[in-house]
Amino acid sequence: MYTKAIYPGTFDPVTNGHIDIIKRACRIFDKIIVAVADNKDKNTMFDLQKRVELMKKATRNLEKVEVAS
């Protein structure tokens, strides 16, 4: 059975804790979709495009991970 998980968040900025959760999920699921959210109620440090870029860079060595917004 093929399993997927979605990990949503603003990830502003991405932290070692976020990466730890993603790595743990990679041991359980076949695919992890990291959904970078745009929350208008939060004053984010980085815009959505930059946060997606940073998450892609942070997870580039994790084959099971797909980053989306």
C-alpha positions in Angstrom: 0.0 0.0 0.0 1.3 3.4 -1.0 1.1 6.0 1.8 1.3 9.8 1.7 1.4 12.5 4.3 0.8 16.2 4.2 2.8 18.5 6.6 1.3 22.0 6.4 2.7 25.1 8.0 4.0 28.6 7.4 7.7 27.5 8.0 8.8 31.0 8.7 11.7 30.2 8.8 12.2 26.5 8.4 13.9 25.1 11.5 15.9 22.0 12.5 12.7 20.9 14.3 10.7 21.0 11.0 13.4 19.0 9.2 13.5 16.4 12.1 9.7 15.9 11.7 10.1 15.5 7.9 12.9 13.0 8.3 10.9 11.0 10.8 7.9 11.0 8.5 10.1 9.8 5.6 10.6 6.6 7.6 6.9 6.0 7.9 5.4 7.2 4.6 6.2 6.7 0.9 5.7 10.4 0.1 5.6 13.6 2.2 4.1 16.7 0.8 5.3 19.8 2.7 2.6 22.4 2.2 4.0 25.9 2.8 1.0 28.1 3.8 0.4 31.8 3.2 -1.3 33.1 6.3 -2.4 36.8 5.9 -2.9 37.0 9.7 0.7 36.4 10.4 3.6 38.9 9.9 6.0 36.6 8.2 9.8 37.2 8.0 9.9 35.9 4.4 7.4 36.0 1.6 5.7 32.7 0.4 8.0 32.3 -2.6 11.2 32.6 -0.4 9.8 30.2 2.2 9.1 27.6 -0.5 12.6 28.1 -1.9 14.2 27.7 1.5 12.1 24.5 2.2 13.1 23.0 -1.1 16.8 23.7 -0.4 16.5 22.3 3.1 14.9 19.0 1.9 16.8 18.6 -1.4 18.4 15.4 -0.2 15.1 13.8 0.9 13.8 11.9 -2.2 10.3 11.3 -0.7 9.6 15.0 -0.1 7.7 17.3 -2.4 7.3 21.0 -1.5 4.2 22.9 -2.6 2.5 26.1 -1.7 
